Amino acid sequence: MAYDGWLLKIGDWIVPNTYIQPETYKVGNNKEKIYDKPDYDNVRHTVYTQNKSATIEFDTAKNFNLSDIDVGKIQEALEDARVTTGDLNKNAYKLKFYDPSTDSYVTDKHFTLEPLIYTVSKVGPHRVFYYPISFEFTEVA
């Protein structure tokens, strides 16, 4: 499946592209190419090994100040996507993400999340606004 208009889904919630600073979206592929050759019909065959943990990193957009409402949506999505069953002995999150190296979406993977740091940029009478927040997800091996 090719790119479908979004980069990341946390559980069932599609992270709005306006939340993501585009140049900070990084996907560390968990595949390492071990074989890549054409066969006798000149059809290319590529074999990968999956020996690394995938990573997804991004910062929230600089030109879109997240408010307490936006942070609440993110926290709710993380809570809904939390997985603590099976052989996982730590909190993990179910993500679906766009992998530019394959021009497809990766699904059914569980990731841990580095602690989020919230820095207040402005306080209003009814809202709190935050500087960009950095997200760093690492696949659970």
C-alpha positions in Angstrom: 0.0 0.0 0.0 1.4 3.4 -1.0 1.3 6.6 1.0 -2.3 7.3 2.0 -2.2 10.9 3.3 -0.9 10.3 6.9 2.4 9.3 8.5 1.5 7.7 11.9 -1.4 6.1 13.6 -1.3 5.6 17.3 -3.8 2.8 18.0 -6.8 3.9 15.9 -6.0 7.6 16.0 -4.4 9.1 12.9 -1.9 11.8 14.1 -2.8 14.9 12.1 0.0 15.9 9.7 -0.3 19.4 11.2 1.0 18.0 14.5 4.3 16.7 12.8 7.2 18.9 11.8 7.9 17.2 8.4 11.7 17.3 8.4 11.8 15.6 11.8 9.9 12.5 10.8 12.5 9.7 10.8 11.9 6.0 10.4 14.8 3.6 11.2 14.1 0.5 9.2 14.4 -2.8 10.9 15.4 -4.6 7.7 18.9 -5.2 6.5 19.3 -6.2 2.8 21.2 -9.5 2.6 20.5 -10.5 -1.0 19.6 -8.4 -4.1 20.0 -9.9 -7.5 18.0 -10.4 -10.7 17.1 -14.0 -11.7 17.4 -15.5 -15.2 14.2 -13.7 -16.3 15.8 -10.4 -15.1 13.3 -10.2 -12.2 14.9 -8.6 -9.2 14.7 -10.6 -5.9 15.5 -8.9 -2.6 15.8 -10.7 0.7 15.9 -8.8 4.0 16.7 -9.9 7.5 14.9 -8.3 10.4 17.6 -8.1 13.0 17.2 -4.5 14.2 14.5 -2.7 16.1 12.6 -0.2 14.1 12.4 3.4 15.3 10.1 6.2 14.7 11.0 9.8 15.7 9.4 13.1 15.2 8.9 16.5 16.8 5.6 18.3 16.9 5.3 21.2 14.5 7.0 24.5 15.3 4.3 26.6 13.6 1.5 24.8 15.4 1.5 25.4 19.1 0.0 22.4 20.8 -2.6 23.4 23.4 -3.7 21.4 26.5 -6.5 20.1 24.3 -4.1 18.7 21.7 -1.9 17.2 24.4 -5.0 15.6 25.8 -5.8 14.0 22.4 -2.3 12.6 22.2 -2.4 11.2 25.7 -5.8 9.6 25.1 -4.6 8.0 21.9 -1.5 6.6 23.7 -3.7 5.3 26.5 -6.0 3.6 24.0 -3.0 2.1 22.1 -1.3 0.8 25.3 -0.5 -2.9 25.2 0.7 -4.6 28.4 -0.3 -8.2 27.7 1.5 -11.3 26.5 5.3 -11.4 26.8 5.6 -7.6 27.1 6.9 -6.7 30.5 6.7 -2.9 29.9 4.2 -0.5 28.5 4.2 -0.6 24.7 2.0 1.0 22.1 0.4 -0.4 18.9 1.4 1.8 16.0 0.9 1.8 12.3 3.4 4.0 10.4 4.5 5.0 6.9 7.9 3.6 5.9 9.5 5.7 3.1 12.0 3.0 2.3 9.2 0.6 1.2 6.5 3.2 0.3 4.1 1.2 2.5 2.6 1.1 6.0 4.0 -1.1 8.7 1.3 -2.6 10.9 0.9 -4.7 14.1 4.1 -3.6 15.7 4.5 -2.7 19.3 6.8 0.2 20.4 8.0 1.7 23.6 8.0 5.4 24.0 10.8 7.5 25.6 9.4 9.8 28.3 7.7 12.9 26.9 8.9 16.3 28.1 6.3 19.1 28.1 7.7 22.7 28.1 5.1 25.4 28.5 5.4 28.3 25.9 2.4 30.3 26.9 -0.3 30.4 29.5 -3.6 32.0 28.8 -6.8 32.4 30.8 -8.3 29.2 29.4 -5.4 27.4 27.6 -1.9 26.2 28.1 0.4 26.1 25.0 3.5 24.0 24.6 6.8 24.2 22.7 7.4 21.3 20.3 7.4 17.8 21.9 9.8 15.1 20.8 8.6 11.6 20.3 10.9 8.6 20.0 9.3 5.1 19.6 11.4 2.0 19.6 10.1 -1.4 18.4 9.8 -4.0 21.2 12.0 -7.0 20.2 
